[in-house]
Amino acid sequence: MTSTSRRSVLRSSACAVGLALAGCLERVTDRSSDGDDEVPKNAGEPGTPAERVTVTASSNPYPEFNPQVVHVVVGGTVEWLVETGRHDITAYHEDGHSPHRSPKGAEDWGSPRLTGVGAEYEKTFDREGVYDYVDTQQVCTSHEVAGNIGRVVVGWPDPDAEPALADPQSEMPSQAARAIKLFNEQTRPVLEAGPDS
């Protein structure tokens, strides 16, 4: 065997080992924590409710939640994790921060101020519905004015019964209203199609 063919054999072997490991790793990350059921790669996106979702909060280059819209099962948990800056998570609720964009009769909820990398807040949603929330912090500008809002869809509620799926209220800052319109474009068709689509 020449040195060129040995290199080819070694390179091919390395590629085969790399592909085998990649396949193993992919299967591990696609499994739930108990290893019994596969979890879809898009779990937590609209149309694929998850049991647990993490949303990051960042201030660089501007305040934002990522992802802005998540979908969880009834009894599912959302964790907000700060990557940079200081933030809070406050429901657009009839008894709290207006305008009202939470299910009728749902309890008001919100986090304390979350400051520094790794600060976290989590909430379990036991009631089906669509919950819009806002970051009420104000640094150089109000995070709400900058459009830092988000949405949690819980279960498969009737979209026509959800205050969050109404058009944005006139008192909302323009960036927040624009985000709500986009959220509605993402959410309404998914809920109208239902879980079997």
Summary of the structure (lengths in Angstrom):
residues: 197
radius of gyration: 21.2
end to end distance: 57.2
largest distance: 79.1
contacts: 570
relative contact order: 0.14
helix: 27%
strand: 29%
